[in-house]
Amino acid sequence: MMPAALDLDAVRAFIHVAEMDSFTRAAEATGTTQAAVSLRVKRLEQRLGCRLLERTPRYVQLSPQGAVFLDRARALVEAHDRALASFAETRQRLAIGISDHVAGPDLPALIARMNAQDPELLIELRIGSSADLLQLFDRRELDAVIARLHFGRDDGDVLTEERFGWFAAPSWRLRAGEPLPLATLAEPCGVRGLAGRLLDAAGIPWTETFVGGGVAAVAAAVAAGLGVAALAPRMLPLGAVDVGPKLRLPDLPRLPIILHARCGSVQTRQALAALSAALRSAVRA
């Protein structure tokens, strides 16, 4: 008698949990509930006759058997998807824009997460300012945009909020009597505008000493000691310090990350759900 075939949905659920170290984040990525993901993994473990994941209230990690099975599970799912794709006439396309202030150094991981969700999805990606990307979205040149809060808009779904600070190199010092030197992104940049308004309201003189075309350039300017930048901690190189409290700079609010999307196919919605879950994980890390 031949053994029963593996449930591919259960195999996918196991892969999601293994990659995200969390049943909750795996459920977010697949648009289902934590209980449903847990049940699928449990049934897969029963089918294989071994425990794949070690669970405690504080963490989830692969068991020795799970570590061995993970590569085989990925190969199984990829083979299945390739077989189906060979009969597809056209590939689904998702044109998405991600604000540079949102993606930052996590961009490779975010792209990989979308591809892992659906390797056959054709992804067109643009990185830019929230304002520019939202204009493209309004003109229907993009299917979805993940951006910072843009003043004057109240549409979109809040994915998470992120802490910001005033960061500088460890060796950087403000010279007495000089305005605060800022490293910023080029206009239009909502964070740049917010930082300037807060400093003006607090009566703190400031001047731009570096204007970068991307977050990576601004982070490099901070590391080089050119000045202070209003950025999220995950955007900065290791060792950068928040000088806001020491210099009595105004507190920066937690800024929301918002998804603007039009209803698309199940395939594109699942890819966006996976991207959103990966982004939440990056912000919480």
TORLO-204996 format. One record per residue (C-alpha): z, x, y; chain; residue number from 0; residue in one letter. Coordinates in pm, whole numbers, plus 50000, padded with zeros to 5 digits. Layout:
residues N
{nuro {Z; X; Y}; 'A'; NUM; 'A'}
...
This chain:
residues 285
{nuro {50000; 50000; 50000}; 'A'; 0; 'M'}
{nuro {49897; 50140; 50338}; 'A'; 1; 'M'}
{nuro {50175; 50176; 50598}; 'A'; 2; 'P'}
{nuro {50161; 49944; 50901}; 'A'; 3; 'A'}
{nuro {49976; 50078; 51205}; 'A'; 4; 'A'}
{nuro {50171; 50193; 51507}; 'A'; 5; 'L'}
{nuro {50199; 49955; 51801}; 'A'; 6; 'D'}
{nuro {50011; 50128; 52085}; 'A'; 7; 'L'}
{nuro {50214; 49945; 52351}; 'A'; 8; 'D'}
{nuro {50529; 50084; 52192}; 'A'; 9; 'A'}
{nuro {50378; 50434; 52182}; 'A'; 10; 'V'}
{nuro {50285; 50406; 52552}; 'A'; 11; 'R'}
{nuro {50639; 50289; 52635}; 'A'; 12; 'A'}
{nuro {50784; 50594; 52458}; 'A'; 13; 'F'}
{nuro {50552; 50829; 52649}; 'A'; 14; 'I'}
{nuro {50650; 50673; 52983}; 'A'; 15; 'H'}
{nuro {51023; 50708; 52909}; 'A'; 16; 'V'}
{nuro {50980; 51065; 52787}; 'A'; 17; 'A'}
{nuro {50785; 51168; 53098}; 'A'; 18; 'E'}
{nuro {51016; 50995; 53346}; 'A'; 19; 'M'}
{nuro {51350; 51053; 53170}; 'A'; 20; 'D'}
{nuro {51437; 50691; 53245}; 'A'; 21; 'S'}
{nuro {51389; 50347; 53092}; 'A'; 22; 'F'}
{nuro {51417; 50196; 53441}; 'A'; 23; 'T'}
{nuro {51141; 50409; 53594}; 'A'; 24; 'R'}
{nuro {50923; 50356; 53285}; 'A'; 25; 'A'}
{nuro {50959; 49981; 53334}; 'A'; 26; 'A'}
{nuro {50862; 50014; 53702}; 'A'; 27; 'E'}
{nuro {50553; 50216; 53608}; 'A'; 28; 'A'}
{nuro {50436; 49959; 53354}; 'A'; 29; 'T'}
{nuro {50525; 49648; 53553}; 'A'; 30; 'G'}
{nuro {50768; 49518; 53291}; 'A'; 31; 'T'}
{nuro {51144; 49505; 53235}; 'A'; 32; 'T'}
{nuro {51382; 49773; 53115}; 'A'; 33; 'Q'}
{nuro {51478; 49550; 52822}; 'A'; 34; 'A'}
{nuro {51114; 49517; 52713}; 'A'; 35; 'A'}
{nuro {51061; 49894; 52724}; 'A'; 36; 'V'}
{nuro {51384; 49955; 52531}; 'A'; 37; 'S'}
{nuro {51283; 49702; 52263}; 'A'; 38; 'L'}
{nuro {50939; 49861; 52219}; 'A'; 39; 'R'}
{nuro {51087; 50209; 52178}; 'A'; 40; 'V'}
{nuro {51349; 50079; 51935}; 'A'; 41; 'K'}
{nuro {51079; 49916; 51720}; 'A'; 42; 'R'}
{nuro {50875; 50239; 51726}; 'A'; 43; 'L'}
{nuro {51179; 50436; 51611}; 'A'; 44; 'E'}
{nuro {51235; 50184; 51331}; 'A'; 45; 'Q'}
{nuro {50870; 50211; 51229}; 'A'; 46; 'R'}
{nuro {50886; 50593; 51220}; 'A'; 47; 'L'}
{nuro {51231; 50601; 51062}; 'A'; 48; 'G'}
{nuro {51383; 50841; 51315}; 'A'; 49; 'C'}
{nuro {51542; 50851; 51659}; 'A'; 50; 'R'}
{nuro {51295; 50965; 51926}; 'A'; 51; 'L'}
{nuro {51523; 50952; 52230}; 'A'; 52; 'L'}
{nuro {51887; 51039; 52281}; 'A'; 53; 'E'}
{nuro {52051; 50789; 52517}; 'A'; 54; 'R'}
{nuro {52378; 50812; 52711}; 'A'; 55; 'T'}
{nuro {52489; 50618; 53020}; 'A'; 56; 'P'}
{nuro {52392; 50920; 53232}; 'A'; 57; 'R'}
{nuro {52067; 51052; 53086}; 'A'; 58; 'Y'}
{nuro {51777; 51005; 52846}; 'A'; 59; 'V'}
{nuro {51623; 51299; 52663}; 'A'; 60; 'Q'}
{nuro {51395; 51368; 52370}; 'A'; 61; 'L'}
{nuro {51543; 51420; 52026}; 'A'; 62; 'S'}
{nuro {51397; 51705; 51817}; 'A'; 63; 'P'}
{nuro {51181; 51450; 51634}; 'A'; 64; 'Q'}
{nuro {51079; 51295; 51967}; 'A'; 65; 'G'}
{nuro {50970; 51631; 52106}; 'A'; 66; 'A'}
{nuro {50743; 51679; 51804}; 'A'; 67; 'V'}
{nuro {50605; 51325; 51824}; 'A'; 68; 'F'}
{nuro {50533; 51331; 52201}; 'A'; 69; 'L'}
{nuro {50217; 51544; 52181}; 'A'; 70; 'D'}
{nuro {50091; 51339; 51888}; 'A'; 71; 'R'}
{nuro {50162; 51016; 52075}; 'A'; 72; 'A'}
{nuro {49965; 51137; 52376}; 'A'; 73; 'R'}
{nuro {49674; 51238; 52153}; 'A'; 74; 'A'}
{nuro {49677; 50896; 51984}; 'A'; 75; 'L'}
{nuro {49670; 50706; 52314}; 'A'; 76; 'V'}
{nuro {49400; 50932; 52461}; 'A'; 77; 'E'}
{nuro {49180; 50887; 52152}; 'A'; 78; 'A'}
{nuro {49224; 50510; 52174}; 'A'; 79; 'H'}
{nuro {49134; 50505; 52545}; 'A'; 80; 'D'}
{nuro {48826; 50724; 52491}; 'A'; 81; 'R'}
{nuro {48707; 50495; 52212}; 'A'; 82; 'A'}
{nuro {48732; 50190; 52438}; 'A'; 83; 'L'}
{nuro {48574; 50371; 52732}; 'A'; 84; 'A'}
{nuro {48266; 50452; 52528}; 'A'; 85; 'S'}
{nuro {48182; 50079; 52531}; 'A'; 86; 'F'}
{nuro {48250; 50026; 52899}; 'A'; 87; 'A'}
{nuro {47944; 49989; 53121}; 'A'; 88; 'E'}
{nuro {48116; 50104; 53440}; 'A'; 89; 'T'}
{nuro {48445; 50271; 53523}; 'A'; 90; 'R'}
{nuro {48701; 50091; 53734}; 'A'; 91; 'Q'}
{nuro {48739; 50253; 54077}; 'A'; 92; 'R'}
{nuro {49051; 50280; 54293}; 'A'; 93; 'L'}
{nuro {49012; 50412; 54649}; 'A'; 94; 'A'}
{nuro {49358; 50500; 54773}; 'A'; 95; 'I'}
{nuro {49498; 50675; 55079}; 'A'; 96; 'G'}
{nuro {49834; 50855; 55084}; 'A'; 97; 'I'}
{nuro {49999; 50972; 55403}; 'A'; 98; 'S'}
{nuro {50045; 51348; 55414}; 'A'; 99; 'D'}
{nuro {50406; 51280; 55519}; 'A'; 100; 'H'}
{nuro {50450; 51087; 55194}; 'A'; 101; 'V'}
{nuro {50262; 51301; 54943}; 'A'; 102; 'A'}
{nuro {50351; 51653; 55054}; 'A'; 103; 'G'}
{nuro {50414; 51899; 54769}; 'A'; 104; 'P'}
{nuro {50445; 51614; 54515}; 'A'; 105; 'D'}
{nuro {50073; 51528; 54536}; 'A'; 106; 'L'}
{nuro {49973; 51702; 54207}; 'A'; 107; 'P'}
{nuro {50246; 51516; 54018}; 'A'; 108; 'A'}
{nuro {50146; 51184; 54173}; 'A'; 109; 'L'}
{nuro {49780; 51231; 54079}; 'A'; 110; 'I'}
{nuro {49877; 51335; 53727}; 'A'; 111; 'A'}
{nuro {50091; 51021; 53689}; 'A'; 112; 'R'}
{nuro {49801; 50792; 53783}; 'A'; 113; 'M'}
{nuro {49567; 50975; 53547}; 'A'; 114; 'N'}
{nuro {49820; 50955; 53263}; 'A'; 115; 'A'}
{nuro {49847; 50580; 53318}; 'A'; 116; 'Q'}
{nuro {49469; 50536; 53283}; 'A'; 117; 'D'}
{nuro {49249; 50843; 53226}; 'A'; 118; 'P'}
{nuro {48935; 50628; 53256}; 'A'; 119; 'E'}
{nuro {49014; 50502; 53605}; 'A'; 120; 'L'}
{nuro {48795; 50658; 53873}; 'A'; 121; 'L'}
{nuro {49034; 50761; 54153}; 'A'; 122; 'I'}
{nuro {48910; 50829; 54505}; 'A'; 123; 'E'}
{nuro {49191; 50980; 54710}; 'A'; 124; 'L'}
{nuro {49225; 51045; 55083}; 'A'; 125; 'R'}
{nuro {49511; 51226; 55253}; 'A'; 126; 'I'}
{nuro {49568; 51172; 55625}; 'A'; 127; 'G'}
{nuro {49792; 51017; 55886}; 'A'; 128; 'S'}
{nuro {49933; 50670; 55825}; 'A'; 129; 'S'}
{nuro {49750; 50534; 56131}; 'A'; 130; 'A'}
{nuro {49408; 50665; 56024}; 'A'; 131; 'D'}
{nuro {49448; 50551; 55664}; 'A'; 132; 'L'}
{nuro {49558; 50202; 55767}; 'A'; 133; 'L'}
{nuro {49247; 50170; 55982}; 'A'; 134; 'Q'}
{nuro {49035; 50250; 55677}; 'A'; 135; 'L'}
{nuro {49235; 49995; 55476}; 'A'; 136; 'F'}
{nuro {49176; 49727; 55739}; 'A'; 137; 'D'}
{nuro {48802; 49807; 55728}; 'A'; 138; 'R'}
{nuro {48817; 49766; 55348}; 'A'; 139; 'R'}
{nuro {48714; 50126; 55291}; 'A'; 140; 'E'}
{nuro {49035; 50179; 55093}; 'A'; 141; 'L'}
{nuro {49184; 49950; 54827}; 'A'; 142; 'D'}
{nuro {49540; 50068; 54888}; 'A'; 143; 'A'}
{nuro {49740; 50290; 55121}; 'A'; 144; 'V'}
{nuro {50085; 50441; 55078}; 'A'; 145; 'I'}
{nuro {50216; 50522; 55424}; 'A'; 146; 'A'}
{nuro {50521; 50560; 55641}; 'A'; 147; 'R'}
{nuro {50627; 50262; 55849}; 'A'; 148; 'L'}
{nuro {50365; 50216; 56120}; 'A'; 149; 'H'}
{nuro {50489; 50058; 56440}; 'A'; 150; 'F'}
{nuro {50322; 49727; 56515}; 'A'; 151; 'G'}
{nuro {50273; 49627; 56149}; 'A'; 152; 'R'}
{nuro {50497; 49419; 55928}; 'A'; 153; 'D'}
{nuro {50276; 49389; 55620}; 'A'; 154; 'D'}
{nuro {50304; 49582; 55294}; 'A'; 155; 'G'}
{nuro {50577; 49628; 55034}; 'A'; 156; 'D'}
{nuro {50860; 49877; 55084}; 'A'; 157; 'V'}
{nuro {50869; 50116; 54786}; 'A'; 158; 'L'}
{nuro {51169; 50323; 54894}; 'A'; 159; 'T'}
{nuro {51330; 50489; 55195}; 'A'; 160; 'E'}
{nuro {51365; 50863; 55258}; 'A'; 161; 'E'}
{nuro {51610; 51074; 55455}; 'A'; 162; 'R'}
{nuro {51479; 51297; 55734}; 'A'; 163; 'F'}
{nuro {51640; 51590; 55914}; 'A'; 164; 'G'}
{nuro {51577; 51861; 56175}; 'A'; 165; 'W'}
{nuro {51490; 52166; 55965}; 'A'; 166; 'F'}
{nuro {51453; 52533; 56054}; 'A'; 167; 'A'}
{nuro {51450; 52872; 55882}; 'A'; 168; 'A'}
{nuro {51798; 53013; 55800}; 'A'; 169; 'P'}
{nuro {51751; 53301; 56046}; 'A'; 170; 'S'}
{nuro {51620; 53084; 56331}; 'A'; 171; 'W'}
{nuro {51833; 53055; 56646}; 'A'; 172; 'R'}
{nuro {51782; 52849; 56962}; 'A'; 173; 'L'}
{nuro {51765; 53070; 57269}; 'A'; 174; 'R'}
{nuro {52003; 52972; 57545}; 'A'; 175; 'A'}
{nuro {51842; 52777; 57827}; 'A'; 176; 'G'}
{nuro {51511; 52718; 57643}; 'A'; 177; 'E'}
{nuro {51375; 52379; 57531}; 'A'; 178; 'P'}
{nuro {51389; 52295; 57163}; 'A'; 179; 'L'}
{nuro {51074; 52437; 56998}; 'A'; 180; 'P'}
{nuro {50912; 52182; 56765}; 'A'; 181; 'L'}
{nuro {50663; 52231; 56484}; 'A'; 182; 'A'}
{nuro {50478; 51901; 56440}; 'A'; 183; 'T'}
{nuro {50178; 51736; 56284}; 'A'; 184; 'L'}
{nuro {49879; 51663; 56503}; 'A'; 185; 'A'}
{nuro {49838; 51319; 56657}; 'A'; 186; 'E'}
{nuro {49836; 51047; 56545}; 'A'; 187; 'P'}
{nuro {50164; 51099; 56357}; 'A'; 188; 'C'}
{nuro {50439; 50838; 56358}; 'A'; 189; 'G'}
{nuro {50713; 51088; 56271}; 'A'; 190; 'V'}
{nuro {50601; 51315; 56558}; 'A'; 191; 'R'}
{nuro {50619; 51022; 56801}; 'A'; 192; 'G'}
{nuro {50959; 50912; 56670}; 'A'; 193; 'L'}
{nuro {51106; 51261; 56703}; 'A'; 194; 'A'}
{nuro {50984; 51293; 57062}; 'A'; 195; 'G'}
{nuro {51124; 50953; 57160}; 'A'; 196; 'R'}
{nuro {51466; 51029; 57011}; 'A'; 197; 'L'}
{nuro {51489; 51366; 57186}; 'A'; 198; 'L'}
{nuro {51381; 51214; 57517}; 'A'; 199; 'D'}
{nuro {51636; 50933; 57484}; 'A'; 200; 'A'}
{nuro {51908; 51190; 57414}; 'A'; 201; 'A'}
{nuro {51804; 51395; 57719}; 'A'; 202; 'G'}
{nuro {51719; 51701; 57509}; 'A'; 203; 'I'}
{nuro {51430; 51908; 57649}; 'A'; 204; 'P'}
{nuro {51171; 52009; 57391}; 'A'; 205; 'W'}
{nuro {50829; 52165; 57361}; 'A'; 206; 'T'}
{nuro {50569; 52192; 57087}; 'A'; 207; 'E'}
{nuro {50527; 52549; 56962}; 'A'; 208; 'T'}
{nuro {50314; 52468; 56658}; 'A'; 209; 'F'}
{nuro {50080; 52180; 56571}; 'A'; 210; 'V'}
{nuro {49964; 52167; 56210}; 'A'; 211; 'G'}
{nuro {49689; 51976; 56038}; 'A'; 212; 'G'}
{nuro {49914; 51893; 55742}; 'A'; 213; 'G'}
{nuro {50274; 51892; 55623}; 'A'; 214; 'V'}
{nuro {50220; 52218; 55432}; 'A'; 215; 'A'}
{nuro {50119; 52391; 55756}; 'A'; 216; 'A'}
{nuro {50425; 52258; 55939}; 'A'; 217; 'V'}
{nuro {50653; 52367; 55654}; 'A'; 218; 'A'}
{nuro {50497; 52714; 55670}; 'A'; 219; 'A'}
{nuro {50566; 52728; 56045}; 'A'; 220; 'A'}
{nuro {50929; 52641; 55979}; 'A'; 221; 'V'}
{nuro {50954; 52914; 55714}; 'A'; 222; 'A'}
{nuro {50799; 53160; 55962}; 'A'; 223; 'A'}
{nuro {51071; 53083; 56215}; 'A'; 224; 'G'}
{nuro {50848; 52918; 56478}; 'A'; 225; 'L'}
{nuro {51085; 52632; 56541}; 'A'; 226; 'G'}
{nuro {51233; 52305; 56419}; 'A'; 227; 'V'}
{nuro {51051; 52025; 56236}; 'A'; 228; 'A'}
{nuro {51147; 51664; 56166}; 'A'; 229; 'A'}
{nuro {51071; 51638; 55795}; 'A'; 230; 'L'}
{nuro {51201; 51501; 55467}; 'A'; 231; 'A'}
{nuro {51395; 51766; 55268}; 'A'; 232; 'P'}
{nuro {51146; 51765; 54979}; 'A'; 233; 'R'}
{nuro {50869; 51878; 55216}; 'A'; 234; 'M'}
{nuro {51047; 52201; 55307}; 'A'; 235; 'L'}
{nuro {51047; 52541; 55135}; 'A'; 236; 'P'}
{nuro {51368; 52643; 54959}; 'A'; 237; 'L'}
{nuro {51625; 52781; 55200}; 'A'; 238; 'G'}
{nuro {51536; 52569; 55504}; 'A'; 239; 'A'}
{nuro {51847; 52430; 55673}; 'A'; 240; 'V'}
{nuro {51917; 52112; 55867}; 'A'; 241; 'D'}
{nuro {52016; 52230; 56217}; 'A'; 242; 'V'}
{nuro {52057; 51877; 56356}; 'A'; 243; 'G'}
{nuro {52438; 51860; 56336}; 'A'; 244; 'P'}
{nuro {52487; 52212; 56476}; 'A'; 245; 'K'}
{nuro {52255; 52150; 56773}; 'A'; 246; 'L'}
{nuro {52379; 51791; 56817}; 'A'; 247; 'R'}
{nuro {52031; 51652; 56781}; 'A'; 248; 'L'}
{nuro {51991; 51273; 56746}; 'A'; 249; 'P'}
{nuro {52012; 51134; 56394}; 'A'; 250; 'D'}
{nuro {51677; 51058; 56237}; 'A'; 251; 'L'}
{nuro {51667; 50722; 56056}; 'A'; 252; 'P'}
{nuro {51577; 50682; 55692}; 'A'; 253; 'R'}
{nuro {51207; 50605; 55699}; 'A'; 254; 'L'}
{nuro {51048; 50355; 55459}; 'A'; 255; 'P'}
{nuro {50749; 50430; 55240}; 'A'; 256; 'I'}
{nuro {50524; 50125; 55227}; 'A'; 257; 'I'}
{nuro {50246; 50022; 54991}; 'A'; 258; 'L'}
{nuro {49956; 49828; 55141}; 'A'; 259; 'H'}
{nuro {49729; 49696; 54866}; 'A'; 260; 'A'}
{nuro {49483; 49419; 54795}; 'A'; 261; 'R'}
{nuro {49506; 49236; 54468}; 'A'; 262; 'C'}
{nuro {49277; 49414; 54224}; 'A'; 263; 'G'}
{nuro {49227; 49426; 53851}; 'A'; 264; 'S'}
{nuro {49510; 49464; 53604}; 'A'; 265; 'V'}
{nuro {49391; 49821; 53553}; 'A'; 266; 'Q'}
{nuro {49423; 49919; 53920}; 'A'; 267; 'T'}
{nuro {49754; 49733; 53962}; 'A'; 268; 'R'}
{nuro {49901; 49925; 53670}; 'A'; 269; 'Q'}
{nuro {49783; 50255; 53817}; 'A'; 270; 'A'}
{nuro {49946; 50168; 54151}; 'A'; 271; 'L'}
{nuro {50267; 50068; 53972}; 'A'; 272; 'A'}
{nuro {50274; 50404; 53795}; 'A'; 273; 'A'}
{nuro {50210; 50586; 54123}; 'A'; 274; 'L'}
{nuro {50485; 50389; 54297}; 'A'; 275; 'S'}
{nuro {50735; 50467; 54022}; 'A'; 276; 'A'}
{nuro {50649; 50838; 54033}; 'A'; 277; 'A'}
{nuro {50693; 50839; 54410}; 'A'; 278; 'L'}
{nuro {51034; 50674; 54386}; 'A'; 279; 'R'}
{nuro {51134; 50943; 54136}; 'A'; 280; 'S'}
{nuro {51017; 51221; 54368}; 'A'; 281; 'A'}
{nuro {51215; 51079; 54661}; 'A'; 282; 'V'}
{nuro {51530; 51037; 54452}; 'A'; 283; 'R'}
{nuro {51506; 51386; 54302}; 'A'; 284; 'A'}
